[in-house]
Amino acid sequence: MNFHHLDIKKFLPHREPFLMVDHVLTIDDEHVSTCYHIKPECIFNEEGVFNEAGMIENAAQTCSSIVGKSYFDEDDLEGCSAKLIGFISAIKKINIKACAKVGATITTKAYIKSRLNTDQFTMCSIDCFITEDGKELLSCEINLVIQELKEHSK
C-alpha cells in the first residue's frame, strides 16, 4: 500500500512548527519508515543544520507512529478512529554521527524490540535509525508510552 498521500497530522498529535515527519513510506506491525524534508523555517534549524534535538524528535515521532498504528482501525486512512498521546519514557542509548543540513531529506526507520499492551496504555522499546542518502546520521533505542485519550461521558 502507498502511504505517501496519508496526512500524518491525522495520526500524530504534533503540529507545525513541531511536526518532524512529512510522509510515512512503509508501515506494518513491527516496522515503520518515514521521511522529512528539513525546511529553513524548522525550529530545530541551528545555523543551517538540523540539530540533535530535532533528530531525536524526528526519531520519537517516527517511533510513535508504529505503536500508534495499532490503535487505529485498519482501513482508517483519515485518523478518525482514535486520539492518542505519547511520551518518551527513556532514551536508552543514542549515537549521533552527523546532523543533516537544511534542505536535506532524511529517512527514519524504526523497529519494535519489545512491547507491552495493557488496557490503559502501551509501553515499548524501539530501535531507530536516521539516514541521509544511505549514510547513517543517528541510531538510538527509545522507550515510549502511548495512551488512547477516551472521551468521558457526563
Backbone as CSV, one residue per row, in Angstrom:
resi,resn,N_x,N_y,N_z,CA_x,CA_y,CA_z,C_x,C_y,C_z
1,MET,0.843,-1.179,0.000,0.000,0.000,0.000,0.892,1.248,0.000
2,ASN,0.511,2.258,-0.748,1.248,3.516,-0.804,0.702,4.458,0.269
3,PHE,1.562,4.815,1.231,1.153,5.685,2.333,1.564,7.132,2.110
4,HIS,2.194,7.419,0.973,2.750,8.756,0.738,1.680,9.849,0.806
5,HIS,0.463,9.525,0.394,-0.628,10.506,0.404,-1.272,10.674,1.786
6,LEU,-0.934,9.808,2.720,-1.501,9.839,4.063,-1.153,11.149,4.764
7,ASP,-2.127,11.803,5.356,-1.888,13.049,6.093,-1.433,12.687,7.505
8,ILE,-0.125,12.761,7.740,0.454,12.330,9.016,-0.119,13.114,10.196
9,LYS,-0.563,14.348,9.969,-1.123,15.169,11.058,-2.392,14.553,11.643
10,LYS,-3.008,13.647,10.913,-4.213,12.990,11.428,-3.864,11.832,12.357
11,PHE,-2.597,11.458,12.401,-2.187,10.316,13.206,-1.188,10.665,14.299
12,LEU,-0.592,11.848,14.228,0.316,12.327,15.265,-0.293,13.578,15.887
13,PRO,-0.107,13.787,17.176,-0.672,14.988,17.811,0.116,16.260,17.504
14,HIS,1.262,16.138,16.881,2.136,17.283,16.623,1.604,18.144,15.482
15,ARG,1.893,19.435,15.556,1.522,20.399,14.522,2.719,21.283,14.242
16,GLU,2.697,21.931,13.074,3.737,22.898,12.753,3.786,23.932,13.867
17,PRO,4.917,24.328,14.289,6.236,24.050,13.726,6.927,22.848,14.367
18,PHE,6.197,22.011,15.104,6.823,20.912,15.845,6.646,19.557,15.167
19,LEU,6.070,19.520,13.980,5.889,18.270,13.250,7.173,17.962,12.489
20,MET,7.799,16.827,12.792,9.101,16.481,12.210,9.028,15.250,11.302
21,VAL,7.840,14.931,10.788,7.651,13.839,9.835,6.755,14.375,8.719
22,ASP,7.176,14.178,7.476,6.349,14.587,6.337,5.479,13.450,5.822
23,HIS,6.103,12.266,5.626,5.389,11.163,4.995,5.766,9.830,5.634
24,VAL,4.791,8.931,5.715,5.043,7.534,6.064,5.332,6.820,4.749
25,LEU,6.469,6.154,4.671,6.844,5.432,3.459,6.357,3.991,3.508
26,THR,6.581,3.327,4.645,6.102,1.959,4.863,5.724,1.826,6.325
27,ILE,4.765,0.950,6.601,4.401,0.700,7.998,3.719,-0.664,8.085
28,ASP,4.059,-1.407,9.127,3.359,-2.631,9.477,3.421,-2.759,10.994
29,ASP,3.138,-3.914,11.537,3.073,-4.063,12.994,4.443,-4.053,13.673
30,GLU,5.526,-4.226,12.926,6.865,-4.332,13.502,7.834,-3.250,13.038
31,HIS,7.486,-2.486,12.011,8.439,-1.578,11.367,7.710,-0.369,10.783
32,VAL,8.415,0.759,10.734,7.909,1.941,10.031,9.093,2.669,9.421
33,SER,8.875,3.304,8.284,9.871,4.213,7.729,9.155,5.493,7.312
34,THR,9.823,6.624,7.567,9.254,7.932,7.263,10.313,8.787,6.579
35,CYS,9.876,9.917,6.034,10.833,10.884,5.514,10.448,12.277,6.006
36,TYR,11.455,13.137,6.048,11.256,14.518,6.485,12.206,15.419,5.714
37,HIS,11.635,16.405,5.037,12.430,17.409,4.328,12.658,18.575,5.287
38,ILE,13.907,18.891,5.558,14.252,19.917,6.545,14.161,21.293,5.899
39,LYS,13.209,22.063,6.374,12.934,23.383,5.811,13.689,24.473,6.571
40,PRO,13.958,25.611,5.930,14.675,26.703,6.600,13.952,27.226,7.841
41,GLU,12.624,27.163,7.848,11.859,27.664,8.996,11.719,26.644,10.133
42,CYS,12.322,25.482,9.995,12.275,24.459,11.042,12.815,25.024,12.361
43,ILE,12.097,24.762,13.458,12.511,25.305,14.758,13.812,24.674,15.269
44,PHE,14.215,23.556,14.667,15.470,22.913,15.060,16.602,23.242,14.084
45,ASN,16.420,24.275,13.273,17.455,24.766,12.371,18.413,25.618,13.196
46,GLU,19.633,25.166,13.268,20.660,25.888,14.031,21.806,26.223,13.074
47,GLU,21.785,27.440,12.571,22.806,27.913,11.632,22.915,27.003,10.411
48,GLY,21.743,26.642,9.846,21.719,25.840,8.629,21.829,24.347,8.831
49,VAL,21.791,23.899,10.077,21.909,22.472,10.397,20.697,22.042,11.230
50,PHE,20.135,20.878,10.884,19.057,20.267,11.677,19.731,19.681,12.912
51,ASN,19.521,20.310,14.079,20.317,19.961,15.257,19.910,18.621,15.898
52,GLU,20.657,18.239,16.913,20.472,16.950,17.581,19.074,16.810,18.185
53,ALA,18.561,17.877,18.792,17.215,17.814,19.388,16.173,17.541,18.314
54,GLY,16.340,18.126,17.147,15.415,17.886,16.043,15.466,16.446,15.562
55,MET,16.665,15.892,15.509,16.786,14.499,15.078,16.141,13.552,16.086
56,ILE,16.312,13.832,17.369,15.675,12.995,18.393,14.154,13.116,18.295
57,GLU,13.655,14.315,18.052,12.208,14.498,17.911,11.682,13.777,16.677
58,ASN,12.421,13.841,15.577,12.033,13.096,14.374,11.976,11.596,14.671
59,ALA,12.983,11.087,15.377,13.010,9.668,15.736,11.809,9.308,16.606
60,ALA,11.516,10.114,17.606,10.401,9.822,18.515,9.061,9.849,17.780
61,GLN,8.860,10.821,16.892,7.603,10.890,16.151,7.460,9.690,15.213
62,THR,8.554,9.292,14.579,8.521,8.108,13.722,8.193,6.875,14.556
63,CYS,8.862,6.716,15.690,8.622,5.566,16.563,7.182,5.520,17.057
64,SER,6.633,6.668,17.420,5.260,6.672,17.948,4.258,6.276,16.876
65,SER,4.576,6.505,15.605,3.621,6.134,14.557,3.470,4.620,14.431
66,ILE,4.530,3.872,14.666,4.417,2.410,14.571,3.548,1.860,15.698
67,VAL,3.685,2.418,16.898,2.874,1.961,18.026,1.448,2.485,17.878
68,GLY,1.324,3.750,17.496,0.005,4.351,17.336,-0.846,3.650,16.297
69,LYS,-0.213,3.051,15.288,-0.935,2.355,14.226,-1.926,1.336,14.785
70,SER,-1.559,0.645,15.839,-2.413,-0.413,16.380,-3.698,0.120,17.009
71,TYR,-3.747,1.415,17.319,-4.941,1.996,17.916,-5.981,2.410,16.866
72,PHE,-5.569,2.496,15.614,-6.472,2.922,14.558,-7.048,1.721,13.830
73,ASP,-8.289,1.861,13.342,-8.888,0.819,12.522,-8.033,0.621,11.277
74,GLU,-7.938,-0.616,10.799,-7.052,-0.959,9.677,-7.333,-0.132,8.424
75,ASP,-8.598,0.142,8.135,-8.952,0.888,6.923,-9.114,2.391,7.168
76,ASP,-8.732,2.870,8.339,-8.862,4.289,8.689,-7.669,5.069,8.148
77,LEU,-7.830,5.689,6.990,-6.767,6.499,6.403,-6.974,7.982,6.703
78,GLU,-7.979,8.274,7.513,-8.271,9.663,7.880,-7.933,9.971,9.334
79,GLY,-7.555,8.962,10.118,-7.179,9.181,11.513,-8.348,9.529,12.411
80,CYS,-9.540,8.999,12.095,-10.754,9.351,12.847,-11.055,8.388,13.993
81,SER,-10.457,7.202,14.000,-10.892,6.175,14.939,-10.198,6.226,16.296
82,ALA,-9.242,7.142,16.502,-8.557,7.214,17.800,-7.894,8.577,17.968
83,LYS,-7.706,8.957,19.230,-6.906,10.130,19.608,-5.887,9.626,20.611
84,LEU,-4.610,9.931,20.353,-3.531,9.370,21.168,-2.676,10.455,21.789
85,ILE,-2.013,10.070,22.865,-0.968,10.897,23.464,0.200,9.963,23.755
86,GLY,1.410,10.477,23.578,2.580,9.639,23.792,3.689,10.393,24.485
87,PHE,4.545,9.647,25.137,5.658,10.211,25.889,6.902,9.370,25.671
88,ILE,8.058,10.026,25.586,9.328,9.307,25.637,9.574,8.998,27.111
89,SER,9.645,7.724,27.462,9.919,7.384,28.859,11.417,7.214,29.107
90,ALA,12.168,6.919,28.028,13.628,6.810,28.171,14.270,6.778,26.792
91,ILE,15.454,7.328,26.726,16.323,7.110,25.576,17.467,6.281,26.130
92,LYS,17.449,4.990,25.816,18.398,4.071,26.435,19.810,4.262,25.911
93,LYS,19.929,4.445,24.622,21.240,4.711,24.052,21.033,5.510,22.773
94,ILE,22.015,6.342,22.471,21.926,7.173,21.272,23.333,7.391,20.726
95,ASN,23.442,7.335,19.417,24.710,7.586,18.749,24.424,8.542,17.592
96,ILE,24.890,9.773,17.714,24.708,10.762,16.663,26.046,10.932,15.952
97,LYS,26.079,10.529,14.689,27.309,10.595,13.898,27.436,11.912,13.150
98,ALA,26.289,12.480,12.728,26.295,13.730,11.966,24.888,14.301,11.970
99,CYS,24.795,15.571,11.649,23.498,16.240,11.506,23.306,16.623,10.040
100,ALA,22.065,16.554,9.596,21.747,16.926,8.218,21.658,18.444,8.099
101,LYS,21.894,18.922,6.899,21.777,20.350,6.637,20.352,20.693,6.221
102,VAL,19.963,21.937,6.449,18.670,22.420,5.981,18.619,22.215,4.463
103,GLY,17.485,21.735,3.984,17.312,21.428,2.573,17.432,19.947,2.268
104,ALA,17.999,19.194,3.190,18.153,17.747,3.003,16.845,17.036,3.342
105,THR,16.707,15.821,2.831,15.595,14.947,3.209,16.193,13.741,3.920
106,ILE,15.709,13.507,5.135,16.190,12.358,5.910,15.139,11.249,5.879
107,THR,15.610,10.028,6.019,14.746,8.860,6.113,14.956,8.248,7.487
108,THR,13.866,7.931,8.155,13.934,7.375,9.503,13.237,6.023,9.514
109,LYS,13.904,5.012,10.051,13.348,3.661,10.142,13.334,3.235,11.602
110,ALA,12.239,2.608,11.998,12.096,2.154,13.383,11.590,0.712,13.401
111,TYR,12.099,-0.049,14.386,11.771,-1.461,14.525,11.422,-1.750,15.984
112,ILE,10.277,-2.351,16.221,9.861,-2.716,17.578,10.785,-3.803,18.124
113,LYS,11.339,-3.569,19.325,12.139,-4.589,20.011,11.272,-5.363,20.989
114,SER,10.493,-4.618,21.784,9.600,-5.253,22.755,8.398,-4.350,22.961
115,ARG,7.307,-4.960,23.365,6.061,-4.215,23.509,5.205,-4.853,24.590
116,LEU,4.607,-3.994,25.436,3.677,-4.441,26.471,2.390,-3.655,26.298
117,ASN,1.301,-4.361,26.020,-0.008,-3.731,25.892,-0.832,-4.008,27.148
118,THR,-1.431,-2.958,27.693,-2.380,-3.105,28.793,-3.693,-2.455,28.346
119,ASP,-4.703,-2.507,29.202,-5.971,-1.841,28.877,-5.833,-0.329,28.865
120,GLN,-4.849,0.207,29.594,-4.708,1.655,29.719,-3.647,2.266,28.793
121,PHE,-2.609,1.510,28.434,-1.512,2.090,27.665,-0.680,0.997,26.998
122,THR,0.240,1.439,26.140,1.228,0.562,25.529,2.609,1.102,25.874
123,MET,3.494,0.218,26.324,4.902,0.571,26.553,5.720,-0.235,25.553
124,CYS,6.737,0.402,25.005,7.542,-0.329,24.031,8.968,0.184,23.992
125,SER,9.822,-0.651,23.464,11.212,-0.309,23.211,11.421,-0.443,21.706
126,ILE,12.020,0.594,21.087,12.123,0.649,19.637,13.538,1.062,19.235
127,ASP,14.097,0.335,18.261,15.361,0.739,17.653,15.049,1.668,16.492
128,CYS,15.804,2.761,16.381,15.522,3.756,15.359,16.823,4.197,14.691
129,PHE,16.735,4.444,13.378,17.899,4.844,12.587,17.494,5.962,11.637
130,ILE,18.281,7.026,11.599,18.065,8.125,10.658,19.215,8.122,9.666
131,THR,18.868,8.197,8.376,19.874,8.248,7.330,19.587,9.403,6.368
132,GLU,20.628,9.816,5.680,20.508,10.764,4.580,21.313,10.192,3.425
133,ASP,20.642,9.936,2.311,21.305,9.338,1.140,22.087,8.082,1.510
134,GLY,21.511,7.243,2.372,22.140,5.987,2.759,23.199,6.088,3.845
135,LYS,23.555,7.309,4.247,24.564,7.499,5.296,23.869,7.626,6.647
136,GLU,24.275,6.785,7.609,23.638,6.830,8.930,24.041,8.096,9.680
137,LEU,23.016,8.820,10.170,23.237,10.017,10.965,23.034,9.750,12.453
138,LEU,22.051,8.922,12.779,21.681,8.672,14.174,21.187,7.247,14.319
139,SER,21.538,6.627,15.440,20.920,5.361,15.848,20.594,5.503,17.327
140,CYS,19.451,4.935,17.720,19.059,5.043,19.122,18.070,3.948,19.492
141,GLU,17.905,3.783,20.786,16.861,2.921,21.342,16.004,3.808,22.234
142,ILE,14.729,3.893,21.887,13.784,4.765,22.597,12.700,3.915,23.250
143,ASN,12.350,4.257,24.476,11.186,3.674,25.135,10.058,4.693,25.085
144,LEU,8.879,4.243,24.687,7.706,5.114,24.595,6.552,4.554,25.403
145,VAL,5.698,5.457,25.837,4.406,5.098,26.422,3.357,5.801,25.574
146,ILE,2.408,5.031,25.046,1.334,5.566,24.215,0.011,5.234,24.892
147,GLN,-0.877,6.215,24.918,-2.170,6.027,25.568,-3.257,6.630,24.687
148,GLU,-4.386,5.935,24.600,-5.523,6.471,23.877,-6.297,7.409,24.779
149,LEU,-6.640,8.573,24.261,-7.468,9.523,25.002,-8.925,9.153,24.770
150,LYS,-9.597,8.784,25.812,-11.009,8.392,25.718,-11.864,9.534,26.211
151,GLU,-12.959,9.755,25.503,-13.890,10.797,25.936,-14.698,10.258,27.112
152,HIS,-14.864,11.135,28.104,-15.647,10.759,29.271,-17.060,11.313,29.114
153,SER,-18.032,10.470,29.317,-19.422,10.955,29.223,-19.813,11.593,30.556
154,LYS,-20.595,12.650,30.452,-21.001,13.378,31.658,-22.377,12.976,32.108
